[in-house]
Amino acid sequence: MHVNLKTKSLYCFVTVTLIFVIFYLNNTSYLKKTEIEIPRVTNRPYHKITTEEITIYTRPRTKTRYILLWTNPNSYPFAYFGEGNSVFKNKKCEYNNCYVTSNRQLLRDYTEYDVIAFNGPQLIEITSSDDLPKVRTFRQKYVYANVEAAANYPICQNNWDNFFNWTWTYKLDSDAIWGYIAVFNTSNHVIGPSTDMDWMSVDDMSPIDKELKQKLASKTKAGAWFASNCNTLSKREEFVNEVQTYLKDFDLKIDVYGSCGTFQCPKSIMPRCLEELERNYYFYFAFENAISEDYVTEKILYALDHYTVPVVYGGADYSRYLPPGSYLNAYQLGAKDLATEIYDILENREIYYRYFRWRKYYILRRRHESPRTDEYCRFCAMINDDDLMAEKTIYKNFSAWWTPAGLCGKNK
């Protein structure tokens, strides 16, 4: 009987121990996340928290970096993020531990997100509805994101001064750059765009070879322009009409495709239209819809990818983006001189060939084609840089940095 009691006691002890072990393992399994960690939440007092107190009570650091999209996640360019970290995995980024969400309740509160991003075109909307964060922490980065021209979305009030820590725009002095063009040298090193490009002189470049001359031999038409917006802030449509007038004196014209002209090229057949551009046209009009510093879109690549000389029109310093002798600057030349320049070039094939010399020395690609230049990859890498995240930065005079000089005065 004595043995049976000892046996029963031992059995009870073992049973209780096993139950405890199973319970413990089950309730700590969340610590073994492999890809996206769940932050461990600590208890906080439920009284009003000051900014200083929030800094003290911030969540413990995890490997996951959380990005909260404060404005509409379905608006461009936020729409490309999606939910979670799949965008960084799909792009094969060096870091893919950034978790993107528009759910403000995903974490305990929005002071726990590493980054809160605001889409520039929607600032008026969230201001008018008083939909702004009420508290913030010193370790968070508030980011102004915008791919649209500042001239189209100016900020003329000072209520955004001392608000943003980082900027993520097309401007080359942004903290992160959202753009279209990446410049490589023949060693496959990224060298631009940059405010201080060190290009070779076109005179030092070798002439093009016979194969390229044969490729260009099929061209017979002066130029083309693809456009659907015919009422722009830059007045590009008026400039094209003026150029057409001067080109008539040389028996030349620009074929205008889309809503602004008589030729059609819907997006469904764009590849075919670009083949037509490469085969038949000498020049392509890469005209921007607004005049803003560094605002350069993918239009230039239509020309460069298809062996056509771009005619640029915008507020950028194009020497930051394009090799010398590879383009014509319509904004600087004016309509009359541009028409004359086009005529003179077409009268001398050797002059036209000079506009292709750069191809032996530089490669221009779309930024998203490589993780090294992709803007989403770069953004996640920045958030993983602890030194960068710890650095205290603020845009004290944001409106002056973003808005072109004199624009706000014109709108008053």
C-alpha positions as a printed Julia matrix, in Angstrom:
412×3 Matrix{Float64}:
   0.0    0.0     0.0
   2.9    2.29    0.88
   4.46   1.65   -2.55
   1.24   2.43   -4.32
   0.96   5.79   -2.6
   4.53   6.72   -3.55
   3.84   5.63   -7.11
   0.69   7.7    -7.26
   2.49  10.73   -5.86
   5.26  10.38   -8.42
   2.7    9.96  -11.19
   0.9   13.13  -10.1
   4.19  15.07   -9.97
   5.23  13.96  -13.46
   1.78  14.73  -14.85
   1.74  18.26  -13.4
   5.27  18.89  -14.67
   4.39  17.79  -18.21
   1.29  19.99  -18.23
   3.38  22.94  -17.1
   6.03  22.35  -19.79
   3.41  22.03  -22.55
   1.65  25.19  -21.36
   4.95  27.11  -21.21
   6.08  26.09  -24.69
   2.71  26.87  -26.2
   2.59  30.35  -24.72
   6.15  31.35  -25.67
   6.12  30.02  -29.22
   5.52  33.53  -30.56
   9.14  34.3   -29.68
  10.26  31.95  -32.46
   8.98  33.91  -35.43
  11.26  33.47  -38.44
  10.34  36.28  -40.83
   8.19  39.01  -39.27
   8.52  39.35  -35.51
   5.61  40.38  -33.32
   6.75  43.13  -30.97
   6.57  42.35  -27.27
   4.18  44.78  -25.62
   4.96  46.02  -22.15
   2.37  47.41  -19.75
   2.1   51.16  -19.64
   0.28  53.46  -17.26
  -3.0   54.58  -18.82
  -2.66  58.23  -17.96
  -1.88  60.94  -20.5
   1.58  60.34  -21.93
   3.91  63.15  -22.82
   6.43  62.96  -25.65
   9.21  62.39  -23.14
   7.28  59.59  -21.44
   6.53  57.95  -24.78
  10.23  57.87  -25.46
  10.77  56.04  -22.18
   7.99  53.52  -22.79
   8.63  52.68  -26.44
   8.42  49.01  -27.38
  11.54  46.84  -27.3
  13.39  46.76  -30.61
  12.65  43.8   -32.86
  14.16  42.8   -36.19
  11.02  43.97  -37.96
  10.8   47.61  -39.03
   7.25  48.91  -39.17
   6.09  51.48  -41.76
   2.66  53.02  -41.28
   1.05  54.61  -44.34
  -0.97  57.4   -42.74
  -2.64  58.48  -45.96
  -4.59  56.41  -48.5
  -2.61  53.22  -49.24
  -4.36  52.82  -52.61
  -3.03  56.08  -54.0
   0.09  56.13  -56.16
   2.86  55.46  -55.23
   1.81  53.87  -51.92
  -0.31  51.36  -53.84
   2.85  49.5   -54.89
   3.72  48.76  -51.26
   0.87  46.39  -50.59
   0.48  45.01  -47.06
   3.36  43.32  -45.28
   6.89  42.81  -46.59
   6.22  41.06  -49.91
   7.26  44.09  -51.96
  10.79  43.88  -50.52
  10.98  40.12  -51.01
   9.74  40.3   -54.59
  12.29  42.96  -55.44
  15.05  40.85  -53.84
  16.06  43.73  -51.59
  19.04  43.39  -49.29
  16.62  43.96  -46.4
  13.12  42.52  -46.46
  12.23  42.93  -42.79
  10.23  46.12  -43.31
   6.52  45.62  -42.7
   4.18  48.06  -44.43
   0.61  48.64  -43.29
  -2.12  51.26  -43.25
  -3.7   49.65  -40.18
  -3.11  52.08  -37.32
  -4.2   49.43  -34.83
  -1.74  46.74  -35.96
   0.57  47.7   -33.11
  -0.5   48.91  -29.69
  -0.58  52.51  -30.92
   0.94  54.47  -33.75
   3.82  55.76  -31.65
   5.33  52.29  -31.97
   5.85  52.45  -35.75
   9.39  53.17  -36.91
   8.19  55.29  -39.82
   4.95  57.1   -40.58
   4.68  58.11  -44.24
   2.46  60.85  -45.66
   1.61  61.1   -49.37
   2.08  64.72  -50.41
  -1.01  65.18  -52.62
  -3.23  64.17  -49.68
  -1.9   66.58  -47.08
  -4.75  69.04  -47.64
  -7.29  66.28  -47.12
  -5.88  65.06  -43.81
  -5.38  68.62  -42.58
  -8.96  69.66  -43.3
 -10.28  66.57  -41.51
  -7.88  67.05  -38.58
  -6.5   63.58  -39.21
  -2.97  63.96  -37.94
  -1.04  62.05  -35.26
  -1.58  63.65  -31.87
   1.67  62.39  -30.33
   4.99  61.19  -31.7
   8.24  59.77  -30.4
  11.76  61.04  -30.93
  12.86  57.77  -32.48
  10.14  57.83  -35.17
  10.65  59.25  -38.65
   7.82  61.21  -40.21
   8.33  61.01  -43.96
   6.98  63.25  -46.71
   6.57  61.16  -49.88
   5.68  62.56  -53.28
   6.37  61.58  -56.88
   4.32  64.42  -58.35
   5.83  67.76  -59.37
   6.04  70.36  -56.64
   4.57  72.9   -59.07
   1.39  70.79  -59.2
   1.26  70.31  -55.43
   2.88  73.38  -53.83
   2.89  73.95  -50.08
   2.52  77.63  -49.4
   1.74  77.58  -45.69
   4.26  77.1   -42.93
   2.17  74.61  -40.93
   4.33  71.74  -42.21
   7.57  73.34  -41.06
   9.3   71.34  -38.3
   7.05  68.35  -38.99
   8.9   65.99  -41.36
  12.12  64.19  -40.45
  12.78  62.7   -43.88
  11.7   63.33  -47.46
  11.16  60.72  -50.15
  10.66  62.48  -53.48
  12.16  62.88  -56.95
  14.33  65.78  -55.75
  17.99  64.78  -55.67
  18.5   66.37  -52.26
  15.77  64.21  -50.71
  16.76  61.75  -48.0
  15.43  58.94  -50.19
  14.93  59.37  -53.94
  11.89  58.27  -55.86
  12.74  58.48  -59.54
  12.86  56.68  -62.85
  16.43  56.85  -64.13
  19.64  55.23  -62.9
  22.97  55.93  -64.62
  25.65  53.22  -64.81
  29.14  53.27  -66.25
  30.54  50.41  -68.32
  31.85  48.76  -65.13
  28.23  48.5   -63.98
  28.72  50.97  -61.14
  25.89  53.35  -60.3
  27.11  56.9   -60.91
  23.92  58.93  -61.11
  21.79  60.87  -61.33
  23.65  63.32  -59.15
  24.07  67.04  -58.65
  27.78  66.75  -59.52
  28.04  64.34  -62.45
  31.47  64.0   -64.04
  30.65  63.13  -67.64
  33.09  62.57  -70.49
  33.11  65.28  -73.1
  31.31  64.24  -76.27
  34.41  65.29  -78.22
  36.41  62.66  -76.3
  33.94  59.92  -77.17
  34.51  57.61  -80.13
  32.26  57.86  -83.22
  29.5   55.29  -83.49
  30.12  52.1   -85.48
  28.63  50.98  -88.8
  26.07  48.69  -87.15
  24.51  51.57  -85.26
  24.54  53.77  -88.35
  22.64  51.05  -90.22
  20.13  50.86  -87.39
  19.51  54.61  -87.61
  19.27  54.56  -91.42
  15.57  53.63  -91.47
  14.47  56.9   -89.85
  12.5   59.28  -92.04
  10.3   61.4   -89.73
  11.38  64.42  -87.69
   9.8   63.71  -84.33
   7.0   62.27  -82.23
   5.22  63.21  -79.02
   3.0   60.9   -76.93
   0.6   62.82  -74.69
  -2.82  62.45  -73.11
  -2.9   65.53  -70.85
  -3.44  68.55  -73.07
  -3.95  71.18  -70.37
  -0.79  71.29  -68.3
   0.8   73.73  -65.9
   3.96  73.75  -68.03
   1.97  74.74  -71.14
   3.88  72.11  -73.09
   0.98  71.72  -75.53
   1.28  75.39  -76.48
   5.04  75.03  -76.94
   4.57  72.05  -79.28
   2.08  74.02  -81.38
   4.57  76.88  -81.62
   7.37  74.53  -82.68
   5.1   73.05  -85.34
   4.65  76.51  -86.8
   8.39  77.04  -87.17
   9.03  73.51  -88.45
   6.63  74.12  -91.33
   9.19  76.55  -92.75
  11.49  73.53  -93.18
   8.76  71.19  -94.38
   9.0   69.22  -91.12
   6.47  68.32  -88.43
   6.01  66.52  -85.13
   3.56  63.61  -85.11
   1.45  63.91  -81.95
   0.03  60.65  -80.55
  -2.82  60.46  -78.05
  -5.51  62.89  -76.94
  -3.44  65.92  -77.95
  -2.98  64.88  -81.59
  -4.29  62.97  -84.58
  -2.27  59.78  -84.13
  -3.45  57.06  -81.76
  -1.4   54.89  -79.42
  -3.45  53.36  -76.57
  -1.51  51.72  -73.75
  -2.57  48.29  -74.98
  -0.36  48.69  -78.06
   2.39  50.86  -76.56
   5.16  48.32  -77.42
   4.17  48.57  -81.07
   4.21  52.37  -80.9
   7.69  52.33  -79.4
   8.87  50.07  -82.21
   7.49  52.67  -84.61
   9.39  55.35  -82.7
  12.66  53.43  -82.96
  12.25  52.62  -86.63
  10.99  55.92  -88.06
  11.61  58.94  -85.81
  14.73  61.03  -85.27
  13.5   62.87  -82.14
  11.11  62.19  -79.31
   9.56  65.05  -77.33
   9.92  64.18  -73.61
   7.92  67.1   -72.26
   6.99  67.29  -68.56
   3.6   68.51  -67.38
   5.14  70.86  -64.8
   8.32  72.88  -64.37
  10.01  71.76  -61.14
  13.63  71.2   -60.15
  14.75  67.58  -60.67
  11.32  66.55  -61.96
  12.26  64.05  -64.69
   9.92  61.18  -65.58
  10.19  58.0   -67.62
   9.41  59.85  -70.86
  13.13  60.29  -71.53
  13.64  56.54  -71.46
  11.11  56.09  -74.28
  13.64  57.86  -76.47
  16.88  56.45  -75.08
  15.63  52.86  -75.06
  14.58  53.15  -78.69
  17.51  54.9   -80.35
  15.8   58.26  -80.62
  17.17  61.6   -79.46
  15.09  63.09  -76.6
  13.96  66.69  -76.79
  13.49  67.62  -73.12
  11.25  70.28  -71.63
  11.14  70.76  -67.87
  12.64  72.47  -64.84
  15.45  69.99  -64.24
  19.14  70.49  -64.82
  19.34  67.65  -67.34
  23.12  67.41  -67.04
  22.41  65.62  -63.75
  20.63  62.85  -65.65
  21.85  62.66  -69.25
  25.28  62.54  -70.89
  26.38  65.63  -72.82
  25.45  65.59  -76.47
  22.6   63.12  -75.98
  19.59  65.47  -75.99
  18.16  68.83  -77.02
  16.84  71.16  -74.32
  13.68  72.77  -75.68
  13.06  74.78  -72.52
  16.4   76.55  -72.95
  16.36  76.86  -76.74
  12.83  78.17  -77.22
  10.49  77.13  -80.03
  12.13  78.98  -82.92
  15.73  77.97  -82.16
  14.63  74.38  -81.47
  13.03  74.11  -84.89
  16.17  75.48  -86.52
  18.38  73.1   -84.51
  16.31  70.09  -85.56
  16.54  71.12  -89.21
  20.31  71.66  -89.05
  20.88  68.27  -87.43
  18.75  66.43  -89.96
  20.65  68.11  -92.79
  23.9   66.54  -91.57
  23.78  62.88  -90.59
  27.22  63.06  -88.97
  25.89  65.62  -86.49
  22.94  63.34  -85.69
  25.3   60.41  -85.11
  27.13  62.39  -82.41
  24.0   62.19  -80.24
  24.6   58.43  -79.86
  28.28  58.44  -78.94
  27.46  58.19  -75.22
  26.16  54.62  -75.65
  29.7   53.22  -75.56
  30.34  54.74  -72.14
  27.1   54.9   -70.17
  23.98  52.84  -69.56
  20.67  54.38  -68.49
  18.16  52.05  -66.88
  14.95  52.23  -64.91
  15.65  52.45  -61.19
  13.36  49.56  -60.31
  15.27  47.12  -62.52
  17.96  46.53  -59.88
  17.78  46.17  -56.07
  20.81  48.46  -55.93
  18.82  51.39  -57.28
  15.23  50.45  -56.43
  13.61  53.14  -54.27
  11.69  50.68  -52.09
  14.83  48.67  -51.36
  16.72  51.83  -50.49
  13.96  52.99  -48.14
  13.95  49.72  -46.2
  17.75  49.83  -46.0
  17.6   53.32  -44.51
  15.2   52.16  -41.8
  17.61  49.33  -40.96
  20.47  51.8   -40.5
  20.47  52.32  -36.73
  22.81  55.31  -36.93
  20.59  56.98  -39.5
  17.47  56.28  -37.47
  19.11  57.67  -34.33
  20.14  60.88  -36.08
  17.86  63.79  -35.12
  16.76  65.58  -38.29
  13.88  67.91  -39.06
  12.87  70.09  -42.02
  12.6   73.45  -40.29
  11.46  75.31  -43.4
   9.79  72.55  -45.37
   7.63  74.73  -47.62
  10.69  76.63  -48.89
  12.53  73.36  -49.56
   9.65  71.79  -51.49
   7.9   74.61  -53.34
   9.52  76.32  -56.36
  10.56  79.88  -55.63
   7.91  82.46  -56.5
   5.14  79.94  -57.07
   3.15  80.69  -53.93
   3.24  84.41  -54.63
   1.73  83.77  -58.07
  -1.14  81.79  -56.57
  -2.14  84.51  -54.13
